[in-house]
Amino acid sequence: MKHGIAVVVTDGIGREILETTQKMFEIAGVRCEWEIVRAGRGVMAESGTPLPDYVLKCIKRNGIGLKLSFLGLNETGGGMDLNITLRRRLKLYSNICQIVNLNSYRHNLNVLVIRENQEGSLGVSERKLGKDVVQCTSVVTRRGAERISRLAFNLARKYQRRKVTLVHQMNQMNQMNQMKISDGLYLECSRSVAQEYSDIVFEDIQLDQLVVRLVEQPSECDLLLVPPNYALVVTSLCRVLAGQSMLAYEGNLGDEVGVFECTCNLQQAEPLDVVKSVFLAGGMLLQHLGEREAAERVIQSVVDLSQHERARLRGGLNWQTTRLLLAERFGLKFGN
């Protein structure tokens, strides 16, 4: 089966990253039809916006997108955050990240982290109540909590995960706990949805207890459903434990469209870290398309790269040495 994939590239993306991505998918045995569109500062002169409508239409038409770099404020030349705008306009209400061990002592860490994309700390509003007082409000709705809970259980089935764990800060022994109501709504909705999925184990855990479990018993962490307030902390900890502290990738899903992306800062990241982040985003994309075996091959390629690179390279990781490593390890060949 041939898959249509929209590829969004920006000013910082070079030919090497795009070629590497396409060739790795070929090696994994996946036939793709790539529809490439550009966004960012480079298209503003002709389009009048860093995020033209044709980018959104391309993603909707294909139903799946691969975004190859971070579209941040510096990319746009203005105050428009393209990541947030893209998520909102495509109604991508969930964020997912699969984190597997690469080159670390946590050899049995393989966890999928899911969070809500539009509510909680990501839907916060602020205002000044006076010279010395600021009010910050975040909203959690039953609809949003039920929707992300149901997605978590559906993804558990799709990705063959045995257990869903809700992470929260609701201490039931403390009646004055500040997160009792908002996290309590998440817990109520998750428990209700869990009753419809008898084949999936459900549990809840407090954030501090999860930290201990990730360090001491990482194999007990399978699929983590995390409210936005704590998602960045949990994801960052998982990446450090998995030897992925320099990598950045994720997926954003809606009911009709999914966008998977490398979120590296191209001006700061080493080329090989960008490649590995793109590969891991691509592996998640392939899993979403049902290409499980191909996804495992792509993810395993990143594990191989991580174990091989330090023994092979001593003089730094520029694009020349990265090309040599990819050519040696996978037979990838590039044009001049």
C-alpha positions in Angstrom: 0.0 0.0 0.0 1.2 3.5 -0.9 0.8 6.2 1.7 0.4 9.9 0.9 2.3 12.0 3.4 2.4 15.8 3.6 5.9 17.0 4.4 6.2 20.5 5.9 9.7 22.1 5.6 10.9 25.5 6.8 13.8 27.8 6.2 16.2 25.8 8.3 15.6 22.5 6.5 18.3 21.4 4.1 18.3 18.8 1.4 20.1 16.3 3.7 17.4 16.0 6.2 14.6 15.5 3.6 16.7 13.0 1.6 17.6 11.1 4.7 14.0 10.8 5.8 12.8 9.6 2.4 15.6 7.0 2.1 15.1 5.6 5.6 11.4 5.0 4.8 12.5 3.2 1.6 14.8 1.0 3.6 12.0 0.3 6.1 10.0 -1.1 3.1 7.3 1.6 3.0 6.0 3.1 -0.2 5.2 6.7 0.1 4.0 9.6 -2.1 5.6 12.7 -0.6 3.8 16.0 -1.1 6.2 18.7 0.0 5.1 22.2 1.1 7.0 25.1 2.7 6.2 27.3 5.7 8.0 29.9 7.7 9.7 33.2 7.0 10.8 32.2 3.5 7.2 32.1 2.1 6.0 35.3 3.7 6.9 37.5 0.7 4.7 35.5 -1.7 2.0 34.4 0.7 1.8 37.2 3.2 1.8 34.7 6.1 4.3 32.1 7.4 1.5 29.5 7.5 -0.3 29.6 4.1 -3.6 27.9 3.7 -2.1 25.5 1.1 0.0 23.9 4.0 -3.2 23.1 6.0 -5.0 21.9 2.9 -2.1 19.6 2.0 -2.1 18.0 5.5 -5.9 17.6 5.4 -5.8 16.1 2.0 -3.3 13.5 3.0 -4.6 13.0 6.5 -1.1 12.7 7.8 1.8 15.2 8.0 5.5 15.0 8.8 7.0 18.4 10.0 10.7 18.4 9.8 11.7 21.2 12.1 10.6 23.5 14.9 8.4 26.4 13.6 8.9 28.9 16.4 8.8 32.6 16.8 12.2 33.1 15.3 11.1 31.3 12.2 8.2 33.6 11.5 9.9 36.9 11.9 7.0 38.1 14.1 4.8 37.2 17.0 3.0 34.2 15.5 3.8 30.8 17.0 3.3 28.4 14.1 3.2 25.3 16.2 0.3 26.6 18.3 -1.5 28.0 15.2 -1.1 24.7 13.3 -2.5 22.7 16.2 -5.5 24.9 16.6 -6.4 25.3 13.0 -6.1 21.5 12.4 -7.9 20.8 15.8 -5.0 18.6 17.0 -6.2 18.1 20.5 -3.7 15.5 21.7 0.1 15.2 21.9 1.8 11.9 22.0 5.5 10.9 22.3 6.9 7.3 22.3 10.2 7.2 24.3 12.4 4.1 23.9 15.8 3.5 25.5 18.7 4.4 23.2 22.1 4.4 24.9 21.4 4.4 28.6 21.2 2.1 31.6 17.4 1.9 31.5 17.3 -0.9 28.9 13.7 -1.8 29.5 12.2 1.7 29.1 9.6 2.0 26.4 6.8 4.4 27.3 4.1 6.3 25.4 3.2 9.7 26.9 -0.1 11.3 26.0 -1.4 14.8 27.0 -4.3 17.1 26.1 -3.2 19.9 23.7 -5.7 22.7 24.2 -6.7 22.9 27.9 -5.1 23.2 31.3 -1.8 25.0 31.2 -1.9 25.1 27.4 -5.2 27.0 27.4 -4.2 29.4 30.1 -5.3 33.1 30.2 -3.6 35.8 32.2 -4.6 39.3 33.3 -3.5 42.0 35.7 -5.8 42.7 38.6 -3.6 45.6 39.8 -0.1 46.8 39.8 1.2 44.0 42.0 -1.4 41.2 41.3 -1.6 38.9 38.3 -4.4 36.3 37.8 -3.7 33.1 35.8 -6.6 30.9 34.9 -6.6 27.5 33.2 -9.7 25.5 32.3 -10.3 21.8 32.2 -13.6 20.5 30.7 -15.4 17.2 31.0 -15.5 17.0 27.2 -11.7 17.5 26.9 -10.9 15.1 29.7 -13.2 12.3 28.3 -11.9 12.8 24.8 -8.2 12.5 25.7 -9.0 9.6 28.0 -10.8 7.7 25.2 -7.9 8.4 22.8 -5.4 7.0 25.3 -7.3 3.7 25.5 -7.8 3.6 21.8 -4.0 4.1 21.3 -3.3 1.5 23.9 -5.1 -1.0 21.7 -3.6 0.3 18.5 -0.1 0.2 19.8 -0.6 -3.0 21.8 0.0 -1.4 25.2 -1.2 -3.4 28.2 -1.9 -0.6 30.7 -3.0 3.1 30.9 -1.7 5.1 33.9 -3.2 8.5 34.7 -0.7 10.8 36.4 -2.1 13.4 38.8 -1.4 15.5 41.8 -4.6 14.8 43.7 -3.7 13.7 47.2 -6.9 12.2 48.5 -5.6 12.4 52.1 -5.3 16.2 51.8 -8.6 18.0 51.7 -6.8 21.3 50.9 -5.0 19.9 47.9 -5.0 22.6 45.2 -5.4 20.1 42.3 -8.2 18.1 43.8 -10.9 19.5 41.5 -9.2 19.7 38.1 -7.2 16.5 38.5 -10.2 14.9 40.1 -12.2 15.5 36.9 -9.4 13.8 34.9 -9.5 10.8 37.3 -13.3 10.6 37.2 -13.4 10.7 33.4 -10.6 8.2 33.0 -12.2 5.7 35.4 -15.5 6.0 33.5 -13.9 5.4 30.1 -11.8 2.6 31.4 -14.9 0.5 32.1 -15.4 0.3 28.3 -12.0 -1.3 27.8 -11.8 -4.5 29.8 -8.7 -5.7 27.9 -6.7 -2.7 29.1 -5.5 -2.3 32.7 -6.2 1.1 34.2 -4.5 2.7 37.2 -3.7 6.2 38.6 -0.6 7.4 40.2 0.6 10.6 41.8 3.4 12.5 40.1 6.0 12.0 42.7 5.3 8.3 42.9 5.6 8.1 39.1 9.1 9.6 39.2 10.2 6.9 41.6 8.7 4.2 39.4 10.4 5.5 36.2 13.7 5.4 37.9 13.4 2.1 39.8 10.8 0.1 37.7 10.6 1.6 34.2 9.1 -1.6 32.7 6.0 -0.9 34.8 5.4 2.3 32.8 3.6 1.6 29.6 1.2 4.3 28.5 1.1 7.5 30.6 -1.9 9.8 30.4 -0.6 13.1 31.8 -2.5 16.4 32.3 -0.8 19.3 30.5 0.5 20.8 33.8 2.9 17.9 34.3 3.4 16.6 30.8 6.7 18.4 30.0 8.2 17.3 33.3 7.3 13.7 32.7 8.4 13.7 29.1 11.7 15.3 29.9 12.4 12.8 32.7 11.6 9.9 30.4 14.0 11.3 27.7 16.8 11.7 30.1 16.4 8.2 31.5 16.3 6.8 27.9 19.4 8.6 26.8 17.4 11.0 24.6 18.1 14.3 26.4 19.3 16.0 23.2 16.4 14.7 21.0 13.1 16.5 20.3 10.1 14.9 18.5 6.4 14.3 19.0 3.0 13.7 17.4 -0.1 15.7 17.5 -3.5 14.0 16.7 -7.0 15.1 16.0 -10.0 13.2 14.9 -9.2 13.4 11.2 -5.5 14.5 10.9 -2.2 13.6 12.5 1.0 15.6 12.4 4.4 14.1 13.5 7.4 16.3 13.9 11.0 16.9 14.8 11.0 19.9 17.2 14.8 20.4 17.3 16.1 23.9 17.1 18.2 23.5 13.9 20.6 26.3 14.9 21.6 24.6 18.1 21.1 20.8 17.6 23.8 18.5 16.3 23.0 17.2 12.8 22.8 13.6 14.0 20.4 14.5 16.8 18.2 16.1 14.2 18.3 12.9 12.1 17.5 10.7 15.0 14.6 13.0 16.1 13.2 12.9 12.5 13.5 9.1 12.4 11.7 8.7 15.8 8.9 11.0 14.6 8.7 9.0 11.4 8.5 5.8 13.4 5.6 7.1 15.3 4.0 8.2 12.0 4.4 4.7 10.6 2.8 3.2 13.7 -0.1 5.5 13.3 -0.5 4.3 9.7 -0.6 0.7 10.8 2.9 -0.1 9.5 4.0 -1.6 12.8 7.0 -3.7 11.5 8.3 -0.8 9.4 8.0 1.5 12.4 10.0 -0.9 14.6 12.7 -1.0 11.9 12.9 2.7 11.8 13.0 3.0 15.6 15.6 0.2 15.8 17.7 2.2 13.4 17.9 5.0 15.9 19.0 2.6 18.6 21.7 1.3 16.3 22.9 4.8 15.5 23.1 5.7 19.2 25.1 2.6 20.0 27.4 3.0 17.0 28.0 6.8 16.8 30.3 7.3 19.7 32.6 4.4 18.7 32.7 5.6 15.1 33.0 9.4 15.5 35.7 11.3 17.4 35.9 14.6 15.6 32.5 16.2 16.1 29.1 15.7 14.4 28.8 18.0 11.5 26.8 17.1 8.3 29.9 15.6 6.7 30.5 13.1 9.5 26.8 12.5 9.8 26.6 11.6 6.1 29.6 9.2 6.5 27.9 7.5 9.5 24.6 7.1 7.7 26.3 5.8 4.6 28.3 3.3 6.6 25.5 2.1 8.8 22.6 2.1 6.4 24.0 2.5 2.9 22.3 5.9 2.5 23.8 7.8 -0.4 23.4 11.5 -1.0 23.8 13.8 -4.0 26.5 16.4 -4.2 
